[in-house]
Amino acid sequence: MLFKMSGLNSLLSRALVLCTLAVVCTCYPYLRENFPNGKNVPHPCIKGDIWEGVGHENSRGAGTRNIFGMDFENNNLVWDAELCKKDSDGDGKTNGEELGDPDCTWTPDTNPKYTTGLSHPGICEPFDSPQCGGKPSFVNCQDTGNFQCDAVNEPDTFNYTIRFPETPVPAKETTYICVTFELPKDKQYHLVAAAPDIDNLHVMHHILIFGCEGADKAPRNLMEPEECGAIMGGCRELIAAWSAGGIGQCLDKNMGFLVGADKGLKYAVMQHHWNNPQEVTDYTDSSGMTLYLTPNLRPNNAGVLITGQGSLDIPPGQSSYPVTGSCGADCLSQMMDGNIYVSQVANHMHLLGAAQHTELRRNTAFMMYLAQDKVYDYNTPVTHIHSDPVMIQPGDELKTTCIYSSKTRTTTTKFGDATSDEMCLAFFTYYPKENLRTGMCVSWKSLSHCETRHKDVVRGCEIRKMLNLLDPDTIKVYGKVNELCDPGECHKECFDYVKELKQHPCFSGDVGKLLRSFSTGKGTVGLEMVAWFARLDSCDVELMKEKRGDINAGYTTTSSYTTLLLVLSLLLMYC
């Protein structure tokens, strides 16, 4: 193989590893140590409960900040006299009075003056007072913080808890660490719910569990933590997820993930994302998940489908930049063996995301929004629940539109894993799993998933043939370019050859860009291909001039300085 055909699929698989059905939030529990009584702030309407995320609207932390959280952030996360004397929530008490430091003398690692009689500095109370004017909409007085799911109380449902062994947390900001574990396999079960079992709130960012589909024996040593990567292997069926601020996941009554004997999942990988921005050296963690299983199988097996756009080039300085991705009618017809029913949908972008909607279209007409986030906030994830699951038919279209605001960026933002990169994806939980042959339907520019994954010929290009270094026709094309062209210099013989070659469907339009994308710029073969594409593009300026009718059109030999600039730009473009 000349290139690795799995390049795009690998990138999207890593996206799955890094994204949950309920999008991961930002949460820093250690910040509670930066102001007095940070771990003892009472819930304003549930006696005996603590508001763990003091600076957030979510009582468990993460997501949108409340007014105190915003003031704390604007004060550089420092407790001082200025923040202490401020009345963030406007209830007539200073932040210091509410947090037991009325004299504003507290410093970290000392005891506050008072540890009782506290109140929340970001929630105006009492609610019915004139200055407060009612309970804030984000305060839920019925939310006890306990996981609520009818399925866990059903007869024969049992819990199965998997925890990491006590493991040292590396003194670095971000770590993805995984363990492989065995699932019950004496009979068939349905996984119907999952809840977190958190040991170290200071570092836990999210937990994902991926089933190892088709594995009848352990794919590696069990319960031995190691950084994620190769350990994922074929274990990529997302079956449970928790992110900071969440309390659990409850599946629709019509479905469950099949676990156990016969075709059930027998092994799984649990991934932890540890977030240790202070690079503390003595943290350990043994967090895990409690899975709720039942032998009373539900009518359908559950599955997860990912759609969206896998190629992004978001220019800087844009206030509203739209991108679309489609799992189109032709592709869904090829992928589906019958109707599916969607019960949950979650949109996913990163920090530039401003708005996103995922829609169902039938016979080219709009049917409904399956997930509409008019205002998207990476730190406030939303999973859209359809209590009456939505039917998707073969021939329907699932279209995702992402709107980005890149005003803060000075360079183009591309699709990638890092938070500073971007994504445009939608995650569907559906049933029955068997009616979809694949869990991925992400387009690449204008190319559908089915074009890039299921066809040897893509829009007239025998793309797999062009990726095979052993094919005689392929050898001739690449050899001819190497023979006639030099990077940065446009010779007449090169101009004449590439002028025709660049009209070929394999080297033009989005198919040509896809072919280039398989050249990674890494390793011997990758670097050779970067150089080959530099040769192919050496007459681009002259070809452009000819197309414009420029009187200076035709081949030229560029100066050594221009050659150097061109080669460098091409290397940057394709590496």
Secondary structure as a PSIPRED ss2 file (coil, helix, strand):
# PSIPRED VFORMAT (PSIPRED V4.0)

   1 M C   1.000  0.000  0.000
   2 L C   1.000  0.000  0.000
   3 F C   1.000  0.000  0.000
   4 K C   1.000  0.000  0.000
   5 M C   1.000  0.000  0.000
   6 S C   1.000  0.000  0.000
   7 G H   0.000  1.000  0.000
   8 L H   0.000  1.000  0.000
   9 N H   0.000  1.000  0.000
  10 S H   0.000  1.000  0.000
  11 L H   0.000  1.000  0.000
  12 L H   0.000  1.000  0.000
  13 S H   0.000  1.000  0.000
  14 R H   0.000  1.000  0.000
  15 A H   0.000  1.000  0.000
  16 L H   0.000  1.000  0.000
  17 V H   0.000  1.000  0.000
  18 L H   0.000  1.000  0.000
  19 C C   1.000  0.000  0.000
  20 T C   1.000  0.000  0.000
  21 L C   1.000  0.000  0.000
  22 A C   1.000  0.000  0.000
  23 V C   1.000  0.000  0.000
  24 V C   1.000  0.000  0.000
  25 C C   1.000  0.000  0.000
  26 T C   1.000  0.000  0.000
  27 C C   1.000  0.000  0.000
  28 Y C   1.000  0.000  0.000
  29 P H   0.000  1.000  0.000
  30 Y H   0.000  1.000  0.000
  31 L H   0.000  1.000  0.000
  32 R H   0.000  1.000  0.000
  33 E H   0.000  1.000  0.000
  34 N H   0.000  1.000  0.000
  35 F C   1.000  0.000  0.000
  36 P C   1.000  0.000  0.000
  37 N C   1.000  0.000  0.000
  38 G C   1.000  0.000  0.000
  39 K C   1.000  0.000  0.000
  40 N C   1.000  0.000  0.000
  41 V C   1.000  0.000  0.000
  42 P E   0.000  0.000  1.000
  43 H C   1.000  0.000  0.000
  44 P C   1.000  0.000  0.000
  45 C C   1.000  0.000  0.000
  46 I C   1.000  0.000  0.000
  47 K C   1.000  0.000  0.000
  48 G C   1.000  0.000  0.000
  49 D C   1.000  0.000  0.000
  50 I E   0.000  0.000  1.000
  51 W C   1.000  0.000  0.000
  52 E C   1.000  0.000  0.000
  53 G C   1.000  0.000  0.000
  54 V C   1.000  0.000  0.000
  55 G C   1.000  0.000  0.000
  56 H E   0.000  0.000  1.000
  57 E C   1.000  0.000  0.000
  58 N C   1.000  0.000  0.000
  59 S C   1.000  0.000  0.000
  60 R C   1.000  0.000  0.000
  61 G C   1.000  0.000  0.000
  62 A C   1.000  0.000  0.000
  63 G C   1.000  0.000  0.000
  64 T C   1.000  0.000  0.000
  65 R E   0.000  0.000  1.000
  66 N C   1.000  0.000  0.000
  67 I H   0.000  1.000  0.000
  68 F H   0.000  1.000  0.000
  69 G H   0.000  1.000  0.000
  70 M H   0.000  1.000  0.000
  71 D H   0.000  1.000  0.000
  72 F H   0.000  1.000  0.000
  73 E H   0.000  1.000  0.000
  74 N H   0.000  1.000  0.000
  75 N C   1.000  0.000  0.000
  76 N C   1.000  0.000  0.000
  77 L C   1.000  0.000  0.000
  78 V C   1.000  0.000  0.000
  79 W C   1.000  0.000  0.000
  80 D C   1.000  0.000  0.000
  81 A H   0.000  1.000  0.000
  82 E H   0.000  1.000  0.000
  83 L H   0.000  1.000  0.000
  84 C H   0.000  1.000  0.000
  85 K H   0.000  1.000  0.000
  86 K C   1.000  0.000  0.000
  87 D C   1.000  0.000  0.000
  88 S C   1.000  0.000  0.000
  89 D C   1.000  0.000  0.000
  90 G C   1.000  0.000  0.000
  91 D C   1.000  0.000  0.000
  92 G C   1.000  0.000  0.000
  93 K C   1.000  0.000  0.000
  94 T C   1.000  0.000  0.000
  95 N H   0.000  1.000  0.000
  96 G H   0.000  1.000  0.000
  97 E H   0.000  1.000  0.000
  98 E H   0.000  1.000  0.000
  99 L C   1.000  0.000  0.000
 100 G C   1.000  0.000  0.000
 101 D C   1.000  0.000  0.000
 102 P C   1.000  0.000  0.000
 103 D C   1.000  0.000  0.000
 104 C C   1.000  0.000  0.000
 105 T C   1.000  0.000  0.000
 106 W C   1.000  0.000  0.000
 107 T C   1.000  0.000  0.000
 108 P C   1.000  0.000  0.000
 109 D C   1.000  0.000  0.000
 110 T C   1.000  0.000  0.000
 111 N C   1.000  0.000  0.000
 112 P C   1.000  0.000  0.000
 113 K C   1.000  0.000  0.000
 114 Y C   1.000  0.000  0.000
 115 T C   1.000  0.000  0.000
 116 T C   1.000  0.000  0.000
 117 G C   1.000  0.000  0.000
 118 L C   1.000  0.000  0.000
 119 S C   1.000  0.000  0.000
 120 H C   1.000  0.000  0.000
 121 P C   1.000  0.000  0.000
 122 G C   1.000  0.000  0.000
 123 I C   1.000  0.000  0.000
 124 C C   1.000  0.000  0.000
 125 E C   1.000  0.000  0.000
 126 P C   1.000  0.000  0.000
 127 F C   1.000  0.000  0.000
 128 D C   1.000  0.000  0.000
 129 S C   1.000  0.000  0.000
 130 P C   1.000  0.000  0.000
 131 Q C   1.000  0.000  0.000
 132 C C   1.000  0.000  0.000
 133 G C   1.000  0.000  0.000
 134 G C   1.000  0.000  0.000
 135 K C   1.000  0.000  0.000
 136 P C   1.000  0.000  0.000
 137 S C   1.000  0.000  0.000
 138 F C   1.000  0.000  0.000
 139 V C   1.000  0.000  0.000
 140 N C   1.000  0.000  0.000
 141 C C   1.000  0.000  0.000
 142 Q C   1.000  0.000  0.000
 143 D C   1.000  0.000  0.000
 144 T C   1.000  0.000  0.000
 145 G C   1.000  0.000  0.000
 146 N C   1.000  0.000  0.000
 147 F C   1.000  0.000  0.000
 148 Q C   1.000  0.000  0.000
 149 C C   1.000  0.000  0.000
 150 D H   0.000  1.000  0.000
 151 A H   0.000  1.000  0.000
 152 V H   0.000  1.000  0.000
 153 N H   0.000  1.000  0.000
 154 E C   1.000  0.000  0.000
 155 P C   1.000  0.000  0.000
 156 D C   1.000  0.000  0.000
 157 T C   1.000  0.000  0.000
 158 F E   0.000  0.000  1.000
 159 N E   0.000  0.000  1.000
 160 Y E   0.000  0.000  1.000
 161 T E   0.000  0.000  1.000
 162 I E   0.000  0.000  1.000
 163 R E   0.000  0.000  1.000
 164 F C   1.000  0.000  0.000
 165 P C   1.000  0.000  0.000
 166 E C   1.000  0.000  0.000
 167 T E   0.000  0.000  1.000
 168 P E   0.000  0.000  1.000
 169 V C   1.000  0.000  0.000
 170 P C   1.000  0.000  0.000
 171 A C   1.000  0.000  0.000
 172 K C   1.000  0.000  0.000
 173 E C   1.000  0.000  0.000
 174 T E   0.000  0.000  1.000
 175 T E   0.000  0.000  1.000
 176 Y E   0.000  0.000  1.000
 177 I E   0.000  0.000  1.000
 178 C E   0.000  0.000  1.000
 179 V E   0.000  0.000  1.000
 180 T E   0.000  0.000  1.000
 181 F E   0.000  0.000  1.000
 182 E E   0.000  0.000  1.000
 183 L C   1.000  0.000  0.000
 184 P C   1.000  0.000  0.000
 185 K C   1.000  0.000  0.000
 186 D C   1.000  0.000  0.000
 187 K C   1.000  0.000  0.000
 188 Q E   0.000  0.000  1.000
 189 Y E   0.000  0.000  1.000
 190 H E   0.000  0.000  1.000
 191 L E   0.000  0.000  1.000
 192 V E   0.000  0.000  1.000
 193 A E   0.000  0.000  1.000
 194 A E   0.000  0.000  1.000
 195 A E   0.000  0.000  1.000
 196 P E   0.000  0.000  1.000
 197 D E   0.000  0.000  1.000
 198 I C   1.000  0.000  0.000
 199 D C   1.000  0.000  0.000
 200 N C   1.000  0.000  0.000
 201 L C   1.000  0.000  0.000
 202 H C   1.000  0.000  0.000
 203 V C   1.000  0.000  0.000
 204 M E   0.000  0.000  1.000
 205 H E   0.000  0.000  1.000
 206 H E   0.000  0.000  1.000
 207 I E   0.000  0.000  1.000
 208 L E   0.000  0.000  1.000
 209 I E   0.000  0.000  1.000
 210 F E   0.000  0.000  1.000
 211 G E   0.000  0.000  1.000
 212 C E   0.000  0.000  1.000
 213 E C   1.000  0.000  0.000
 214 G C   1.000  0.000  0.000
 215 A C   1.000  0.000  0.000
 216 D C   1.000  0.000  0.000
 217 K C   1.000  0.000  0.000
 218 A C   1.000  0.000  0.000
 219 P C   1.000  0.000  0.000
 220 R C   1.000  0.000  0.000
 221 N C   1.000  0.000  0.000
 222 L C   1.000  0.000  0.000
 223 M C   1.000  0.000  0.000
 224 E C   1.000  0.000  0.000
 225 P C   1.000  0.000  0.000
 226 E E   0.000  0.000  1.000
 227 E E   0.000  0.000  1.000
 228 C C   1.000  0.000  0.000
 229 G C   1.000  0.000  0.000
 230 A H   0.000  1.000  0.000
 231 I H   0.000  1.000  0.000
 232 M H   0.000  1.000  0.000
 233 G C   1.000  0.000  0.000
 234 G C   1.000  0.000  0.000
 235 C E   0.000  0.000  1.000
 236 R E   0.000  0.000  1.000
 237 E E   0.000  0.000  1.000
 238 L E   0.000  0.000  1.000
 239 I E   0.000  0.000  1.000
 240 A E   0.000  0.000  1.000
 241 A E   0.000  0.000  1.000
 242 W E   0.000  0.000  1.000
 243 S E   0.000  0.000  1.000
 244 A C   1.000  0.000  0.000
 245 G C   1.000  0.000  0.000
 246 G C   1.000  0.000  0.000
 247 I C   1.000  0.000  0.000
 248 G C   1.000  0.000  0.000
 249 Q E   0.000  0.000  1.000
 250 C E   0.000  0.000  1.000
 251 L C   1.000  0.000  0.000
 252 D C   1.000  0.000  0.000
 253 K C   1.000  0.000  0.000
 254 N C   1.000  0.000  0.000
 255 M E   0.000  0.000  1.000
 256 G E   0.000  0.000  1.000
 257 F E   0.000  0.000  1.000
 258 L E   0.000  0.000  1.000
 259 V E   0.000  0.000  1.000
 260 G E   0.000  0.000  1.000
 261 A C   1.000  0.000  0.000
 262 D C   1.000  0.000  0.000
 263 K C   1.000  0.000  0.000
 264 G C   1.000  0.000  0.000
 265 L E   0.000  0.000  1.000
 266 K C   1.000  0.000  0.000
 267 Y E   0.000  0.000  1.000
 268 A E   0.000  0.000  1.000
 269 V E   0.000  0.000  1.000
 270 M E   0.000  0.000  1.000
 271 Q E   0.000  0.000  1.000
 272 H E   0.000  0.000  1.000
 273 H E   0.000  0.000  1.000
 274 W E   0.000  0.000  1.000
 275 N E   0.000  0.000  1.000
 276 N C   1.000  0.000  0.000
 277 P C   1.000  0.000  0.000
 278 Q C   1.000  0.000  0.000
 279 E C   1.000  0.000  0.000
 280 V C   1.000  0.000  0.000
 281 T C   1.000  0.000  0.000
 282 D C   1.000  0.000  0.000
 283 Y C   1.000  0.000  0.000
 284 T E   0.000  0.000  1.000
 285 D E   0.000  0.000  1.000
 286 S C   1.000  0.000  0.000
 287 S C   1.000  0.000  0.000
 288 G E   0.000  0.000  1.000
 289 M E   0.000  0.000  1.000
 290 T E   0.000  0.000  1.000
 291 L E   0.000  0.000  1.000
 292 Y E   0.000  0.000  1.000
 293 L E   0.000  0.000  1.000
 294 T E   0.000  0.000  1.000
 295 P C   1.000  0.000  0.000
 296 N C   1.000  0.000  0.000
 297 L C   1.000  0.000  0.000
 298 R C   1.000  0.000  0.000
 299 P C   1.000  0.000  0.000
 300 N E   0.000  0.000  1.000
 301 N E   0.000  0.000  1.000
 302 A C   1.000  0.000  0.000
 303 G E   0.000  0.000  1.000
 304 V E   0.000  0.000  1.000
 305 L E   0.000  0.000  1.000
 306 I E   0.000  0.000  1.000
 307 T E   0.000  0.000  1.000
 308 G E   0.000  0.000  1.000
 309 Q E   0.000  0.000  1.000
 310 G C   1.000  0.000  0.000
 311 S C   1.000  0.000  0.000
 312 L C   1.000  0.000  0.000
 313 D E   0.000  0.000  1.000
 314 I E   0.000  0.000  1.000
 315 P C   1.000  0.000  0.000
 316 P C   1.000  0.000  0.000
 317 G C   1.000  0.000  0.000
 318 Q C   1.000  0.000  0.000
 319 S C   1.000  0.000  0.000
 320 S C   1.000  0.000  0.000
 321 Y E   0.000  0.000  1.000
 322 P E   0.000  0.000  1.000
 323 V E   0.000  0.000  1.000
 324 T E   0.000  0.000  1.000
 325 G E   0.000  0.000  1.000
 326 S E   0.000  0.000  1.000
 327 C E   0.000  0.000  1.000
 328 G C   1.000  0.000  0.000
 329 A H   0.000  1.000  0.000
 330 D H   0.000  1.000  0.000
 331 C H   0.000  1.000  0.000
 332 L H   0.000  1.000  0.000
 333 S H   0.000  1.000  0.000
 334 Q H   0.000  1.000  0.000
 335 M H   0.000  1.000  0.000
 336 M E   0.000  0.000  1.000
 337 D C   1.000  0.000  0.000
 338 G C   1.000  0.000  0.000
 339 N C   1.000  0.000  0.000
 340 I E   0.000  0.000  1.000
 341 Y E   0.000  0.000  1.000
 342 V E   0.000  0.000  1.000
 343 S E   0.000  0.000  1.000
 344 Q E   0.000  0.000  1.000
 345 V E   0.000  0.000  1.000
 346 A E   0.000  0.000  1.000
 347 N E   0.000  0.000  1.000
 348 H E   0.000  0.000  1.000
 349 M C   1.000  0.000  0.000
 350 H C   1.000  0.000  0.000
 351 L C   1.000  0.000  0.000
 352 L C   1.000  0.000  0.000
 353 G E   0.000  0.000  1.000
 354 A E   0.000  0.000  1.000
 355 A E   0.000  0.000  1.000
 356 Q E   0.000  0.000  1.000
 357 H E   0.000  0.000  1.000
 358 T E   0.000  0.000  1.000
 359 E E   0.000  0.000  1.000
 360 L E   0.000  0.000  1.000
 361 R E   0.000  0.000  1.000
 362 R E   0.000  0.000  1.000
 363 N C   1.000  0.000  0.000
 364 T C   1.000  0.000  0.000
 365 A E   0.000  0.000  1.000
 366 F E   0.000  0.000  1.000
 367 M E   0.000  0.000  1.000
 368 M E   0.000  0.000  1.000
 369 Y E   0.000  0.000  1.000
 370 L E   0.000  0.000  1.000
 371 A E   0.000  0.000  1.000
 372 Q E   0.000  0.000  1.000
 373 D E   0.000  0.000  1.000
 374 K C   1.000  0.000  0.000
 375 V C   1.000  0.000  0.000
 376 Y C   1.000  0.000  0.000
 377 D C   1.000  0.000  0.000
 378 Y C   1.000  0.000  0.000
 379 N C   1.000  0.000  0.000
 380 T C   1.000  0.000  0.000
 381 P C   1.000  0.000  0.000
 382 V C   1.000  0.000  0.000
 383 T C   1.000  0.000  0.000
 384 H E   0.000  0.000  1.000
 385 I E   0.000  0.000  1.000
 386 H E   0.000  0.000  1.000
 387 S E   0.000  0.000  1.000
 388 D E   0.000  0.000  1.000
 389 P E   0.000  0.000  1.000
 390 V E   0.000  0.000  1.000
 391 M E   0.000  0.000  1.000
 392 I E   0.000  0.000  1.000
 393 Q C   1.000  0.000  0.000
 394 P C   1.000  0.000  0.000
 395 G C   1.000  0.000  0.000
 396 D C   1.000  0.000  0.000
 397 E E   0.000  0.000  1.000
 398 L E   0.000  0.000  1.000
 399 K E   0.000  0.000  1.000
 400 T E   0.000  0.000  1.000
 401 T E   0.000  0.000  1.000
 402 C E   0.000  0.000  1.000
 403 I E   0.000  0.000  1.000
 404 Y E   0.000  0.000  1.000
 405 S C   1.000  0.000  0.000
 406 S C   1.000  0.000  0.000
 407 K C   1.000  0.000  0.000
 408 T C   1.000  0.000  0.000
 409 R C   1.000  0.000  0.000
 410 T C   1.000  0.000  0.000
 411 T C   1.000  0.000  0.000
 412 T C   1.000  0.000  0.000
 413 T E   0.000  0.000  1.000
 414 K E   0.000  0.000  1.000
 415 F E   0.000  0.000  1.000
 416 G C   1.000  0.000  0.000
 417 D C   1.000  0.000  0.000
 418 A C   1.000  0.000  0.000
 419 T C   1.000  0.000  0.000
 420 S C   1.000  0.000  0.000
 421 D C   1.000  0.000  0.000
 422 E E   0.000  0.000  1.000
 423 M C   1.000  0.000  0.000
 424 C E   0.000  0.000  1.000
 425 L E   0.000  0.000  1.000
 426 A E   0.000  0.000  1.000
 427 F E   0.000  0.000  1.000
 428 F E   0.000  0.000  1.000
 429 T E   0.000  0.000  1.000
 430 Y E   0.000  0.000  1.000
 431 Y E   0.000  0.000  1.000
 432 P C   1.000  0.000  0.000
 433 K H   0.000  1.000  0.000
 434 E H   0.000  1.000  0.000
 435 N H   0.000  1.000  0.000
 436 L E   0.000  0.000  1.000
 437 R C   1.000  0.000  0.000
 438 T C   1.000  0.000  0.000
 439 G C   1.000  0.000  0.000
 440 M E   0.000  0.000  1.000
 441 C E   0.000  0.000  1.000
 442 V E   0.000  0.000  1.000
 443 S E   0.000  0.000  1.000
 444 W E   0.000  0.000  1.000
 445 K C   1.000  0.000  0.000
 446 S C   1.000  0.000  0.000
 447 L E   0.000  0.000  1.000
 448 S C   1.000  0.000  0.000
 449 H H   0.000  1.000  0.000
 450 C H   0.000  1.000  0.000
 451 E H   0.000  1.000  0.000
 452 T H   0.000  1.000  0.000
 453 R H   0.000  1.000  0.000
 454 H H   0.000  1.000  0.000
 455 K C   1.000  0.000  0.000
 456 D C   1.000  0.000  0.000
 457 V E   0.000  0.000  1.000
 458 V E   0.000  0.000  1.000
 459 R C   1.000  0.000  0.000
 460 G C   1.000  0.000  0.000
 461 C E   0.000  0.000  1.000
 462 E E   0.000  0.000  1.000
 463 I H   0.000  1.000  0.000
 464 R H   0.000  1.000  0.000
 465 K H   0.000  1.000  0.000
 466 M H   0.000  1.000  0.000
 467 L C   1.000  0.000  0.000
 468 N C   1.000  0.000  0.000
 469 L C   1.000  0.000  0.000
 470 L C   1.000  0.000  0.000
 471 D C   1.000  0.000  0.000
 472 P H   0.000  1.000  0.000
 473 D H   0.000  1.000  0.000
 474 T H   0.000  1.000  0.000
 475 I H   0.000  1.000  0.000
 476 K H   0.000  1.000  0.000
 477 V H   0.000  1.000  0.000
 478 Y H   0.000  1.000  0.000
 479 G H   0.000  1.000  0.000
 480 K H   0.000  1.000  0.000
 481 V H   0.000  1.000  0.000
 482 N H   0.000  1.000  0.000
 483 E H   0.000  1.000  0.000
 484 L H   0.000  1.000  0.000
 485 C C   1.000  0.000  0.000
 486 D E   0.000  0.000  1.000
 487 P C   1.000  0.000  0.000
 488 G C   1.000  0.000  0.000
 489 E E   0.000  0.000  1.000
 490 C C   1.000  0.000  0.000
 491 H C   1.000  0.000  0.000
 492 K H   0.000  1.000  0.000
 493 E H   0.000  1.000  0.000
 494 C H   0.000  1.000  0.000
 495 F H   0.000  1.000  0.000
 496 D H   0.000  1.000  0.000
 497 Y H   0.000  1.000  0.000
 498 V H   0.000  1.000  0.000
 499 K H   0.000  1.000  0.000
 500 E H   0.000  1.000  0.000
 501 L H   0.000  1.000  0.000
 502 K C   1.000  0.000  0.000
 503 Q C   1.000  0.000  0.000
 504 H C   1.000  0.000  0.000
 505 P H   0.000  1.000  0.000
 506 C H   0.000  1.000  0.000
 507 F H   0.000  1.000  0.000
 508 S C   1.000  0.000  0.000
 509 G H   0.000  1.000  0.000
 510 D H   0.000  1.000  0.000
 511 V H   0.000  1.000  0.000
 512 G H   0.000  1.000  0.000
 513 K H   0.000  1.000  0.000
 514 L H   0.000  1.000  0.000
 515 L H   0.000  1.000  0.000
 516 R H   0.000  1.000  0.000
 517 S H   0.000  1.000  0.000
 518 F C   1.000  0.000  0.000
 519 S C   1.000  0.000  0.000
 520 T C   1.000  0.000  0.000
 521 G C   1.000  0.000  0.000
 522 K C   1.000  0.000  0.000
 523 G H   0.000  1.000  0.000
 524 T H   0.000  1.000  0.000
 525 V H   0.000  1.000  0.000
 526 G H   0.000  1.000  0.000
 527 L H   0.000  1.000  0.000
 528 E H   0.000  1.000  0.000
 529 M H   0.000  1.000  0.000
 530 V H   0.000  1.000  0.000
 531 A H   0.000  1.000  0.000
 532 W H   0.000  1.000  0.000
 533 F H   0.000  1.000  0.000
 534 A H   0.000  1.000  0.000
 535 R H   0.000  1.000  0.000
 536 L H   0.000  1.000  0.000
 537 D C   1.000  0.000  0.000
 538 S C   1.000  0.000  0.000
 539 C C   1.000  0.000  0.000
 540 D H   0.000  1.000  0.000
 541 V H   0.000  1.000  0.000
 542 E H   0.000  1.000  0.000
 543 L H   0.000  1.000  0.000
 544 M H   0.000  1.000  0.000
 545 K H   0.000  1.000  0.000
 546 E H   0.000  1.000  0.000
 547 K H   0.000  1.000  0.000
 548 R H   0.000  1.000  0.000
 549 G C   1.000  0.000  0.000
 550 D C   1.000  0.000  0.000
 551 I C   1.000  0.000  0.000
 552 N C   1.000  0.000  0.000
 553 A C   1.000  0.000  0.000
 554 G C   1.000  0.000  0.000
 555 Y C   1.000  0.000  0.000
 556 T C   1.000  0.000  0.000
 557 T C   1.000  0.000  0.000
 558 T C   1.000  0.000  0.000
 559 S C   1.000  0.000  0.000
 560 S H   0.000  1.000  0.000
 561 Y H   0.000  1.000  0.000
 562 T H   0.000  1.000  0.000
 563 T H   0.000  1.000  0.000
 564 L H   0.000  1.000  0.000
 565 L H   0.000  1.000  0.000
 566 L H   0.000  1.000  0.000
 567 V H   0.000  1.000  0.000
 568 L H   0.000  1.000  0.000
 569 S H   0.000  1.000  0.000
 570 L H   0.000  1.000  0.000
 571 L H   0.000  1.000  0.000
 572 L H   0.000  1.000  0.000
 573 M H   0.000  1.000  0.000
 574 Y H   0.000  1.000  0.000
 575 C C   1.000  0.000  0.000
